[in-house]
Structure formats: structure tokens, C-alpha cells
Amino acid sequence: MTAAGRTPAGTGMKAVVVHGARDVRVDERPRPEPGPGEVLLALEWGGICGSDIGYWKHGASGTATLAHPMVLGHEVAGRVAAVGTGVTGIAEGTPATVHPASPVGDTTLPGRLAGRTNLLPRVRYFGSAAFDPHTDGGFCEYRTVPAGQLRPLPEGVDTERGALAEPLAVAMHAVRRAPAVRGRSVLVNGAGPIGSLLVAALRHSGAAHVTAADLAPAALDIARAMGADETRDLSQGQELPGDIEVVFEASGAPGALGPVLRATARGGHLIQVGNLPGTPAPAVLGDLVTREITWSGSYRFVEEIDDALRAMRDGLDVTPVISHRFGLDEAARALAVAADPTAGCGKVMLRLGSSGGT
């Protein structure tokens, strides 16, 4: 059994299960029941992420390799269907999303890392094969969740947008890793879903002018809809602007690092948001030294999911990032579309339950 809560025999449910590279199926699984301190979520919406695509395409995501079938998905939202013993203050029917990270073992951090729980050495994450047994994700009709990981949705935020709180939190954490952006001109290289959500997070944080760059015109259209003041179509030979004090690299392409470093002002800051390969790859890095650029990584998030929900409550509109919607039974097709670099995708969403509204 994978680590997704207790699953006694009972009524069945559908789940999107990856069995290996290019092998994803909609399987029937037992519907779980909440144990002490848990709630049962009836999932309504899920967003496909790069790690979901990695498990589907390669049977691995980064250094985590699939050893047995696993339910995909960590960007999810739904409604509380049942409450386990010992859980108070959470009513059935409450719309909610999930903080997908759960620390494992010793959670003590050195003083220099106080509060940065995303850097704990052992963390279980929804839809991750980093541990064996793997941690099942939320691309299913029902899932049990420890009550502490539940995040009720604010009034006016539906479950489709609630499922995007997780990737918006990734973007907000990246903004927090940078110097204050209020009143500054900033650059986002890579306008995929995270890059476009970065654009929205930067505008929400008071950036004066946001330029987004990408090779895909459709991605740039989404970035403009998310608030970019200016775009650069690199496929048409347009170049990155220069002398930018704060730059976010969201493509994860080693070949982009040379131009991105050159676009960063002397003494400026480059925040690396896109995941770089875990294997050697050529990159032009000379400007990192000669321009005294501060290059910082940004990994997942801490509690910025709460900031994301408040921002959506206050009017930050994430819906322009959604480009496709599929039913749960169409999961294989949805993954293929999300993985197609020629499709011009924003966020590909899965409708996991019949009551999810748009």
C-alpha cells in the first residue's frame, strides 16, 4: 500500500495512477476513510505540474524514481467529505486545498535555517516517489489528509482556483527570496505556468514594470494576461532587456543562463526558480563573477500557500494561466498535452469530481 492514509475496504473510487514511463491509468481503488486527526477530501480539481509529467514521461522526477504504481498530483482542491476523531473546527462541506509537504523524522533546523521548513532533508510530498513506499498524490476522487495540512479556501475562491494556490505559493516564495521588488523593473525568463504566476505575484508585490521572455508566443500571451507590461519573443530573435536589477529564471534551461546573467545588472540579483538538470550541462556563467551577481535558488515554499489564498481573496486572478481542462478519465491525454512543448500550454487542469465549478 502506498502512503496515502488508511484504505479499508469500502466503496471504490477512481485514481490517476502512473505505473511506469508512458504508462498512466485510471485505476479503481478503495475509497479511504479518515483516521484520527485526519479529514477526507472529495477532490474536485487538480493542476498538472512538471513533476507529474516527469513521472509519466520518464518514470522519474529529478532523483526520485518510480518503484511501483503511484497516484499523481500535488496541486489539488476539493471539499471536506468526512472528519476523523480528534479534528475540531473543520466542518463537512468546507472547500479546501492542501499544503502537500509533510516533514519526516527530526524537524530540527540549524539556527541559520530557522523557519525554512522547505529545506528539511526529509519531506514527504503529495505525488512523490522520493520515499518507498511512495506518497500518493491527489489526482483521485477522495484522499485522506492530516488536518494540519488542510487550508480552507477564502470566501469567493472556488476549488479550481484553490488548486492553483500551490503553484502560486511557489511563485510567491521566489519573490520573497529576492530583494524588495516594489517600484522596481524586473525580468521573468520563462513564461510557463510558474513564470506566468511569477508575473502575477510580482505585480501583486508592487513591481513597477515586469518583462516576460519565452520562446513560445502562446506562453507570452498568458504572461500578458497575468500582468506583464512587456514581452520578448526569443523565437523571433528578440533579446532580453539589459541592466535589470532583479531577474527570475523560470525556464530551467542551462542554455538560458548566459543571456539571463548578461541581462542582470552589475551587482544585481538572479533568482533561480526553474529546476536545473541534476546532471552536467553546459552553461555560460562568466558574468556571474565579473558582474558580481547574487544567484539564489528558490525551492518549493514554506507557508506562502496562505499568502497565495489571501492574494486570491483580495483579487489576484489566476484563471488566465489555465489553458486546458480535462476530465479525470482523460488524464493520459491531459498529460500528453501538458508535456507537448509545441502546444503553447499554460496550466492543464483535471476535473477530479463532478461538483467542481469554474
TILO-736676 format. One record per residue (C-alpha): residue number from 1; x, y, z. Coordinates in Angstrom, 3 decimals. Layout:
<lummar k="NUM" u="X" v="Y" w="Z"/>
...
//
This chain:
<lummar k="1" u="0.000" v="0.000" w="0.000"/>
<lummar k="2" u="1.298" v="3.479" w="-0.796"/>
<lummar k="3" u="1.446" v="6.150" w="1.890"/>
<lummar k="4" u="-1.888" v="7.869" w="1.328"/>
<lummar k="5" u="-3.722" v="7.169" w="4.547"/>
<lummar k="6" u="-5.747" v="4.158" w="5.687"/>
<lummar k="7" u="-7.678" v="2.409" w="2.950"/>
<lummar k="8" u="-10.100" v="-0.165" w="4.391"/>
<lummar k="9" u="-12.426" v="-1.983" w="2.051"/>
<lummar k="10" u="-15.437" v="0.078" w="1.049"/>
<lummar k="11" u="-16.872" v="1.853" w="-1.923"/>
<lummar k="12" u="-14.426" v="2.360" w="-4.754"/>
<lummar k="13" u="-13.037" v="5.488" w="-6.349"/>
<lummar k="14" u="-11.087" v="6.444" w="-9.453"/>
<lummar k="15" u="-7.439" v="7.482" w="-9.256"/>
<lummar k="16" u="-4.848" v="8.600" w="-11.818"/>
<lummar k="17" u="-2.026" v="6.114" w="-11.292"/>
<lummar k="18" u="1.370" v="6.107" w="-13.023"/>
<lummar k="19" u="2.678" v="2.559" w="-13.413"/>
<lummar k="20" u="5.866" v="3.419" w="-15.312"/>
<lummar k="21" u="7.206" v="5.559" w="-18.122"/>
<lummar k="22" u="4.390" v="6.373" w="-20.592"/>
<lummar k="23" u="2.003" v="4.207" w="-18.583"/>
<lummar k="24" u="-0.683" v="6.126" w="-16.727"/>
<lummar k="25" u="-4.048" v="4.538" w="-15.975"/>
<lummar k="26" u="-7.293" v="5.499" w="-14.301"/>
<lummar k="27" u="-7.482" v="2.712" w="-11.737"/>
<lummar k="28" u="-10.181" v="1.709" w="-9.302"/>
<lummar k="29" u="-9.007" v="1.945" w="-5.701"/>
<lummar k="30" u="-10.740" v="1.610" w="-2.330"/>
<lummar k="31" u="-12.192" v="4.830" w="-1.022"/>
<lummar k="32" u="-10.188" v="5.757" w="2.111"/>
<lummar k="33" u="-11.635" v="6.609" w="5.491"/>
<lummar k="34" u="-10.192" v="9.328" w="7.750"/>
<lummar k="35" u="-8.261" v="8.166" w="10.771"/>
<lummar k="36" u="-7.689" v="10.145" w="13.977"/>
<lummar k="37" u="-6.578" v="13.696" w="13.189"/>
<lummar k="38" u="-7.445" v="13.344" w="9.510"/>
<lummar k="39" u="-10.082" v="14.657" w="7.145"/>
<lummar k="40" u="-11.413" v="13.051" w="3.992"/>
<lummar k="41" u="-11.381" v="15.354" w="0.974"/>
<lummar k="42" u="-13.649" v="14.852" w="-2.000"/>
<lummar k="43" u="-11.295" v="16.238" w="-4.642"/>
<lummar k="44" u="-12.703" v="18.464" w="-7.385"/>
<lummar k="45" u="-9.753" v="19.964" w="-9.286"/>
<lummar k="46" u="-6.078" v="19.239" w="-9.848"/>
<lummar k="47" u="-3.347" v="21.039" w="-11.774"/>
<lummar k="48" u="-0.706" v="19.109" w="-13.719"/>
<lummar k="49" u="2.851" v="20.031" w="-12.696"/>
<lummar k="50" u="6.259" v="19.316" w="-14.199"/>
<lummar k="51" u="6.891" v="16.514" w="-11.707"/>
<lummar k="52" u="3.682" v="14.750" w="-12.814"/>
<lummar k="53" u="4.926" v="14.992" w="-16.394"/>
<lummar k="54" u="8.344" v="13.663" w="-15.361"/>
<lummar k="55" u="6.894" v="10.535" w="-13.730"/>
<lummar k="56" u="4.700" v="9.954" w="-16.786"/>
<lummar k="57" u="7.422" v="10.550" w="-19.383"/>
<lummar k="58" u="10.435" v="9.009" w="-17.657"/>
<lummar k="59" u="9.224" v="7.117" w="-14.594"/>
<lummar k="60" u="11.199" v="9.623" w="-12.530"/>
<lummar k="61" u="11.238" v="13.230" w="-11.394"/>
<lummar k="62" u="14.682" v="14.568" w="-10.581"/>
<lummar k="63" u="16.371" v="11.935" w="-8.426"/>
<lummar k="64" u="13.067" v="10.280" w="-7.375"/>
<lummar k="65" u="12.462" v="7.101" w="-9.362"/>
<lummar k="66" u="9.204" v="5.185" w="-9.545"/>
<lummar k="67" u="9.465" v="1.737" w="-7.915"/>
<lummar k="68" u="5.777" v="0.837" w="-8.000"/>
<lummar k="69" u="2.446" v="2.423" w="-9.054"/>
<lummar k="70" u="1.651" v="5.812" w="-7.516"/>
<lummar k="71" u="-1.219" v="8.294" w="-7.636"/>
<lummar k="72" u="-0.052" v="11.548" w="-9.230"/>
<lummar k="73" u="-0.844" v="15.140" w="-8.277"/>
<lummar k="74" u="0.012" v="17.717" w="-5.618"/>
<lummar k="75" u="-1.945" v="20.772" w="-6.844"/>
<lummar k="76" u="-5.447" v="19.889" w="-5.678"/>
<lummar k="77" u="-8.573" v="21.236" w="-4.003"/>
<lummar k="78" u="-11.960" v="19.891" w="-3.036"/>
<lummar k="79" u="-14.432" v="19.745" w="-0.172"/>
<lummar k="80" u="-14.325" v="18.047" w="3.209"/>
<lummar k="81" u="-16.407" v="14.875" w="2.967"/>
<lummar k="82" u="-15.763" v="13.450" w="6.453"/>
<lummar k="83" u="-13.843" v="14.297" w="9.611"/>
<lummar k="84" u="-11.831" v="11.858" w="11.728"/>
<lummar k="85" u="-11.813" v="11.703" w="15.511"/>
<lummar k="86" u="-9.993" v="14.493" w="17.292"/>
<lummar k="87" u="-10.459" v="17.011" w="14.479"/>
<lummar k="88" u="-12.246" v="20.202" w="15.525"/>
<lummar k="89" u="-13.150" v="23.424" w="13.733"/>
<lummar k="90" u="-13.479" v="21.833" w="10.289"/>
<lummar k="91" u="-16.991" v="21.243" w="9.008"/>
<lummar k="92" u="-18.063" v="18.820" w="6.326"/>
<lummar k="93" u="-18.545" v="20.636" w="3.032"/>
<lummar k="94" u="-15.698" v="23.101" w="3.685"/>
<lummar k="95" u="-13.872" v="23.910" w="0.418"/>
<lummar k="96" u="-10.141" v="23.494" w="0.904"/>
<lummar k="97" u="-6.761" v="22.968" w="-0.679"/>
<lummar k="98" u="-3.772" v="21.140" w="0.780"/>
<lummar k="99" u="-0.244" v="22.027" w="1.781"/>
<lummar k="100" u="1.337" v="18.943" w="0.188"/>
<lummar k="101" u="4.515" v="18.772" w="2.312"/>
<lummar k="102" u="4.875" v="16.705" w="5.472"/>
<lummar k="103" u="8.233" v="16.599" w="7.343"/>
<lummar k="104" u="9.673" v="13.176" w="8.165"/>
<lummar k="105" u="11.625" v="12.418" w="11.326"/>
<lummar k="106" u="13.709" v="15.082" w="13.072"/>
<lummar k="107" u="12.392" v="18.515" w="12.105"/>
<lummar k="108" u="15.081" v="20.484" w="13.930"/>
<lummar k="109" u="16.817" v="23.028" w="11.705"/>
<lummar k="110" u="20.049" v="24.893" w="12.467"/>
<lummar k="111" u="19.559" v="28.479" w="13.522"/>
<lummar k="112" u="20.639" v="29.840" w="10.162"/>
<lummar k="113" u="17.702" v="27.985" w="8.557"/>
<lummar k="114" u="15.085" v="28.793" w="11.209"/>
<lummar k="115" u="11.608" v="28.614" w="9.711"/>
<lummar k="116" u="12.767" v="27.356" w="6.305"/>
<lummar k="117" u="10.979" v="24.025" w="6.552"/>
<lummar k="118" u="11.155" v="23.574" w="2.778"/>
<lummar k="119" u="14.866" v="22.821" w="3.321"/>
<lummar k="120" u="14.355" v="19.950" w="5.739"/>
<lummar k="121" u="16.330" v="16.944" w="4.450"/>
<lummar k="122" u="13.355" v="14.557" w="4.570"/>
<lummar k="123" u="9.916" v="15.727" w="3.465"/>
<lummar k="124" u="7.079" v="13.652" w="2.074"/>
<lummar k="125" u="5.249" v="15.413" w="-0.747"/>
<lummar k="126" u="1.974" v="14.520" w="-2.409"/>
<lummar k="127" u="2.594" v="12.537" w="-5.593"/>
<lummar k="128" u="6.285" v="11.891" w="-4.926"/>
<lummar k="129" u="8.421" v="8.756" w="-5.314"/>
<lummar k="130" u="11.231" v="10.156" w="-3.156"/>
<lummar k="131" u="10.403" v="7.570" w="-0.459"/>
<lummar k="132" u="9.436" v="3.917" w="-0.571"/>
<lummar k="133" u="6.589" v="3.444" w="-0.024"/>
<lummar k="134" u="5.830" v="6.361" w="-2.291"/>
<lummar k="135" u="3.495" v="9.168" w="-1.265"/>
<lummar k="136" u="0.280" v="9.042" w="-3.254"/>
<lummar k="137" u="-0.952" v="12.323" w="-4.639"/>
<lummar k="138" u="-4.383" v="13.841" w="-5.009"/>
<lummar k="139" u="-5.435" v="13.060" w="-8.586"/>
<lummar k="140" u="-8.255" v="10.881" w="-7.288"/>
<lummar k="141" u="-11.828" v="11.260" w="-6.174"/>
<lummar k="142" u="-11.078" v="11.031" w="-2.444"/>
<lummar k="143" u="-7.981" v="11.337" w="-0.274"/>
<lummar k="144" u="-7.351" v="11.464" w="3.454"/>
<lummar k="145" u="-5.278" v="14.413" w="4.647"/>
<lummar k="146" u="-3.838" v="15.250" w="8.092"/>
<lummar k="147" u="-5.932" v="18.137" w="9.357"/>
<lummar k="148" u="-2.832" v="20.311" w="9.778"/>
<lummar k="149" u="-2.197" v="20.194" w="6.029"/>
<lummar k="150" u="-5.687" v="21.413" w="5.152"/>
<lummar k="151" u="-6.092" v="25.026" w="4.029"/>
<lummar k="152" u="-9.743" v="26.220" w="3.865"/>
<lummar k="153" u="-10.463" v="28.416" w="0.869"/>
<lummar k="154" u="-11.450" v="32.049" w="1.459"/>
<lummar k="155" u="-14.904" v="33.274" w="0.530"/>
<lummar k="156" u="-15.099" v="33.825" w="-3.218"/>
<lummar k="157" u="-12.256" v="31.425" w="-4.139"/>
<lummar k="158" u="-13.636" v="28.316" w="-5.853"/>
<lummar k="159" u="-11.926" v="24.947" w="-5.859"/>
<lummar k="160" u="-10.482" v="25.295" w="-9.360"/>
<lummar k="161" u="-8.602" v="28.423" w="-8.359"/>
<lummar k="162" u="-7.875" v="26.843" w="-4.977"/>
<lummar k="163" u="-5.947" v="24.085" w="-6.739"/>
<lummar k="164" u="-3.630" v="26.795" w="-8.078"/>
<lummar k="165" u="-2.709" v="28.057" w="-4.615"/>
<lummar k="166" u="0.217" v="25.601" w="-4.527"/>
<lummar k="167" u="1.984" v="26.812" w="-7.716"/>
<lummar k="168" u="1.172" v="30.427" w="-6.832"/>
<lummar k="169" u="2.867" v="29.771" w="-3.474"/>
<lummar k="170" u="5.979" v="28.594" w="-5.356"/>
<lummar k="171" u="5.973" v="31.921" w="-7.214"/>
<lummar k="172" u="5.418" v="33.938" w="-4.046"/>
<lummar k="173" u="8.264" v="32.139" w="-2.295"/>
<lummar k="174" u="10.543" v="33.062" w="-5.204"/>
<lummar k="175" u="9.540" v="36.713" w="-4.873"/>
<lummar k="176" u="10.322" v="36.515" w="-1.166"/>
<lummar k="177" u="13.805" v="35.164" w="-1.984"/>
<lummar k="178" u="14.556" v="38.364" w="-3.921"/>
<lummar k="179" u="15.257" v="41.875" w="-2.672"/>
<lummar k="180" u="12.137" v="44.016" w="-2.337"/>
<lummar k="181" u="10.603" v="44.350" w="-5.797"/>
<lummar k="182" u="8.225" v="47.227" w="-5.070"/>
<lummar k="183" u="8.851" v="50.023" w="-7.542"/>
<lummar k="184" u="11.489" v="48.057" w="-9.497"/>
<lummar k="185" u="11.690" v="46.826" w="-13.058"/>
<lummar k="186" u="12.032" v="43.045" w="-13.100"/>
<lummar k="187" u="12.519" v="40.317" w="-15.692"/>
<lummar k="188" u="10.993" v="36.823" w="-15.772"/>
<lummar k="189" u="12.703" v="34.449" w="-18.187"/>
<lummar k="190" u="10.398" v="31.539" w="-18.991"/>
<lummar k="191" u="6.651" v="32.153" w="-19.192"/>
<lummar k="192" u="5.328" v="28.677" w="-18.486"/>
<lummar k="193" u="2.772" v="28.297" w="-15.682"/>
<lummar k="194" u="5.255" v="29.134" w="-12.891"/>
<lummar k="195" u="6.744" v="32.024" w="-14.865"/>
<lummar k="196" u="3.301" v="33.469" w="-15.585"/>
<lummar k="197" u="2.283" v="33.070" w="-11.946"/>
<lummar k="198" u="5.543" v="34.831" w="-11.048"/>
<lummar k="199" u="4.395" v="37.738" w="-13.200"/>
<lummar k="200" u="1.150" v="37.919" w="-11.206"/>
<lummar k="201" u="2.972" v="37.587" w="-7.875"/>
<lummar k="202" u="5.388" v="40.363" w="-8.831"/>
<lummar k="203" u="2.577" v="42.731" w="-9.787"/>
<lummar k="204" u="0.816" v="41.849" w="-6.528"/>
<lummar k="205" u="4.044" v="42.704" w="-4.684"/>
<lummar k="206" u="4.282" v="46.139" w="-6.287"/>
<lummar k="207" u="6.800" v="45.670" w="-9.106"/>
<lummar k="208" u="6.687" v="48.738" w="-11.334"/>
<lummar k="209" u="7.431" v="47.045" w="-14.657"/>
<lummar k="210" u="7.517" v="43.323" w="-15.467"/>
<lummar k="211" u="9.045" v="41.929" w="-18.650"/>
<lummar k="212" u="8.432" v="38.275" w="-19.538"/>
<lummar k="213" u="10.501" v="36.350" w="-22.088"/>
<lummar k="214" u="9.915" v="32.981" w="-23.724"/>
<lummar k="215" u="10.306" v="31.029" w="-26.947"/>
<lummar k="216" u="6.559" v="30.305" w="-27.231"/>
<lummar k="217" u="4.217" v="33.111" w="-28.353"/>
<lummar k="218" u="1.233" v="31.421" w="-26.658"/>
<lummar k="219" u="3.070" v="31.455" w="-23.327"/>
<lummar k="220" u="3.762" v="35.165" w="-23.754"/>
<lummar k="221" u="0.057" v="35.766" w="-24.394"/>
<lummar k="222" u="-0.661" v="34.179" w="-20.998"/>
<lummar k="223" u="2.075" v="36.229" w="-19.336"/>
<lummar k="224" u="0.496" v="39.422" w="-20.672"/>
<lummar k="225" u="-2.895" v="38.308" w="-19.374"/>
<lummar k="226" u="-1.273" v="37.743" w="-15.983"/>
<lummar k="227" u="0.066" v="41.295" w="-15.893"/>
<lummar k="228" u="3.315" v="41.502" w="-17.873"/>
<lummar k="229" u="3.928" v="45.036" w="-19.125"/>
<lummar k="230" u="6.253" v="43.860" w="-21.870"/>
<lummar k="231" u="7.187" v="40.556" w="-23.507"/>
<lummar k="232" u="10.166" v="39.354" w="-25.521"/>
<lummar k="233" u="9.657" v="36.586" w="-28.086"/>
<lummar k="234" u="13.042" v="34.882" w="-28.112"/>
<lummar k="235" u="11.974" v="32.642" w="-31.003"/>
<lummar k="236" u="11.833" v="35.729" w="-33.218"/>
<lummar k="237" u="15.306" v="36.911" w="-32.319"/>
<lummar k="238" u="14.193" v="39.441" w="-29.721"/>
<lummar k="239" u="16.729" v="39.845" w="-26.938"/>
<lummar k="240" u="16.376" v="40.144" w="-23.198"/>
<lummar k="241" u="16.418" v="43.677" w="-21.796"/>
<lummar k="242" u="19.615" v="44.707" w="-20.049"/>
<lummar k="243" u="20.630" v="46.218" w="-16.735"/>
<lummar k="244" u="17.758" v="44.630" w="-14.757"/>
<lummar k="245" u="18.360" v="44.685" w="-11.006"/>
<lummar k="246" u="16.146" v="41.665" w="-10.161"/>
<lummar k="247" u="15.762" v="38.752" w="-12.570"/>
<lummar k="248" u="13.840" v="35.486" w="-12.181"/>
<lummar k="249" u="14.929" v="32.491" w="-14.261"/>
<lummar k="250" u="11.915" v="30.188" w="-14.611"/>
<lummar k="251" u="12.778" v="28.117" w="-17.677"/>
<lummar k="252" u="15.269" v="25.736" w="-16.070"/>
<lummar k="253" u="17.215" v="25.609" w="-19.343"/>
<lummar k="254" u="21.017" v="25.696" w="-18.843"/>
<lummar k="255" u="21.390" v="27.365" w="-22.233"/>
<lummar k="256" u="19.389" v="30.333" w="-20.953"/>
<lummar k="257" u="21.788" v="31.118" w="-18.115"/>
<lummar k="258" u="24.320" v="33.042" w="-20.203"/>
<lummar k="259" u="21.816" v="35.533" w="-21.653"/>
<lummar k="260" u="19.994" v="35.815" w="-18.322"/>
<lummar k="261" u="23.186" v="36.626" w="-16.425"/>
<lummar k="262" u="24.083" v="39.188" w="-19.094"/>
<lummar k="263" u="20.633" v="40.794" w="-18.653"/>
<lummar k="264" u="21.193" v="41.116" w="-14.893"/>
<lummar k="265" u="22.622" v="44.449" w="-13.765"/>
<lummar k="266" u="26.049" v="44.612" w="-12.170"/>
<lummar k="267" u="25.568" v="43.818" w="-8.514"/>
<lummar k="268" u="22.044" v="42.597" w="-9.276"/>
<lummar k="269" u="20.147" v="39.529" w="-8.136"/>
<lummar k="270" u="19.159" v="36.429" w="-10.103"/>
<lummar k="271" u="16.594" v="34.091" w="-8.537"/>
<lummar k="272" u="16.674" v="30.570" w="-9.985"/>
<lummar k="273" u="13.125" v="29.200" w="-9.931"/>
<lummar k="274" u="13.208" v="26.733" w="-12.835"/>
<lummar k="275" u="14.631" v="23.347" w="-11.886"/>
<lummar k="276" u="18.052" v="22.829" w="-13.459"/>
<lummar k="277" u="19.206" v="19.341" w="-14.533"/>
<lummar k="278" u="20.738" v="17.052" w="-11.957"/>
<lummar k="279" u="23.390" v="16.028" w="-14.469"/>
<lummar k="280" u="26.244" v="18.039" w="-16.024"/>
<lummar k="281" u="25.086" v="20.541" w="-18.649"/>
<lummar k="282" u="26.953" v="23.327" w="-20.446"/>
<lummar k="283" u="26.176" v="26.880" w="-19.352"/>
<lummar k="284" u="27.848" v="30.256" w="-19.828"/>
<lummar k="285" u="28.428" v="31.600" w="-16.322"/>
<lummar k="286" u="31.260" v="34.118" w="-16.682"/>
<lummar k="287" u="29.076" v="37.147" w="-15.916"/>
<lummar k="288" u="28.218" v="35.695" w="-12.524"/>
<lummar k="289" u="31.709" v="36.629" w="-11.343"/>
<lummar k="290" u="32.596" v="39.707" w="-13.370"/>
<lummar k="291" u="29.269" v="41.401" w="-12.707"/>
<lummar k="292" u="29.166" v="40.296" w="-9.025"/>
<lummar k="293" u="25.678" v="38.887" w="-9.398"/>
<lummar k="294" u="23.975" v="37.225" w="-6.443"/>
<lummar k="295" u="22.455" v="33.971" w="-7.737"/>
<lummar k="296" u="19.929" v="32.411" w="-5.345"/>
<lummar k="297" u="17.881" v="29.242" w="-5.602"/>
<lummar k="298" u="14.180" v="29.065" w="-4.781"/>
<lummar k="299" u="12.698" v="25.695" w="-3.799"/>
<lummar k="300" u="9.008" v="24.971" w="-3.286"/>
<lummar k="301" u="7.656" v="27.173" w="-0.451"/>
<lummar k="302" u="7.179" v="27.359" w="3.318"/>
<lummar k="303" u="3.786" v="28.796" w="4.281"/>
<lummar k="304" u="3.319" v="31.061" w="1.253"/>
<lummar k="305" u="0.293" v="28.970" w="0.315"/>
<lummar k="306" u="-1.554" v="31.052" w="2.924"/>
<lummar k="307" u="-0.315" v="34.240" w="1.232"/>
<lummar k="308" u="-1.499" v="32.855" w="-2.105"/>
<lummar k="309" u="-5.002" v="32.230" w="-0.797"/>
<lummar k="310" u="-5.183" v="35.722" w="0.723"/>
<lummar k="311" u="-3.984" v="37.245" w="-2.554"/>
<lummar k="312" u="-6.680" v="35.400" w="-4.496"/>
<lummar k="313" u="-9.256" v="36.501" w="-1.936"/>
<lummar k="314" u="-8.115" v="40.089" w="-2.462"/>
<lummar k="315" u="-8.476" v="39.901" w="-6.232"/>
<lummar k="316" u="-5.362" v="38.296" w="-7.742"/>
<lummar k="317" u="-6.826" v="36.442" w="-10.735"/>
<lummar k="318" u="-5.027" v="33.205" w="-11.597"/>
<lummar k="319" u="-7.536" v="31.987" w="-14.184"/>
<lummar k="320" u="-5.676" v="33.356" w="-17.261"/>
<lummar k="321" u="-2.919" v="30.787" w="-16.600"/>
<lummar k="322" u="-5.393" v="27.945" w="-17.278"/>
<lummar k="323" u="-5.219" v="26.827" w="-20.902"/>
<lummar k="324" u="-6.846" v="23.381" w="-20.864"/>
<lummar k="325" u="-9.388" v="21.424" w="-18.815"/>
<lummar k="326" u="-9.868" v="17.652" w="-18.954"/>
<lummar k="327" u="-11.944" v="15.114" w="-17.086"/>
<lummar k="328" u="-10.286" v="12.590" w="-14.797"/>
<lummar k="329" u="-10.838" v="9.808" w="-17.354"/>
<lummar k="330" u="-8.817" v="11.873" w="-19.875"/>
<lummar k="331" u="-5.720" v="12.013" w="-17.661"/>
<lummar k="332" u="-3.406" v="10.381" w="-20.211"/>
<lummar k="333" u="-4.403" v="12.872" w="-22.881"/>
<lummar k="334" u="-4.087" v="15.756" w="-20.412"/>
<lummar k="335" u="-0.522" v="14.732" w="-19.526"/>
<lummar k="336" u="0.399" v="14.449" w="-23.205"/>
<lummar k="337" u="-0.909" v="17.958" w="-23.873"/>
<lummar k="338" u="0.874" v="19.389" w="-20.811"/>
<lummar k="339" u="4.136" v="17.752" w="-21.924"/>
<lummar k="340" u="3.969" v="18.985" w="-25.532"/>
<lummar k="341" u="6.324" v="21.982" w="-25.932"/>
<lummar k="342" u="4.524" v="22.942" w="-29.166"/>
<lummar k="343" u="1.068" v="23.099" w="-27.545"/>
<lummar k="344" u="1.579" v="26.549" w="-26.006"/>
<lummar k="345" u="0.174" v="25.322" w="-22.708"/>
<lummar k="346" u="-0.499" v="27.243" w="-19.608"/>
<lummar k="347" u="-1.792" v="25.207" w="-16.686"/>
<lummar k="348" u="-3.597" v="21.987" w="-17.644"/>
<lummar k="349" u="-6.374" v="21.198" w="-15.160"/>
<lummar k="350" u="-8.073" v="17.901" w="-14.302"/>
<lummar k="351" u="-11.666" v="17.871" w="-13.107"/>
<lummar k="352" u="-11.487" v="15.216" w="-10.388"/>
<lummar k="353" u="-15.052" v="15.393" w="-9.112"/>
<lummar k="354" u="-18.448" v="16.244" w="-10.515"/>
<lummar k="355" u="-19.136" v="19.231" w="-8.256"/>
<lummar k="356" u="-16.095" v="21.363" w="-9.146"/>
<lummar k="357" u="-17.200" v="24.727" w="-10.527"/>
<lummar k="358" u="-15.351" v="27.154" w="-12.763"/>
//
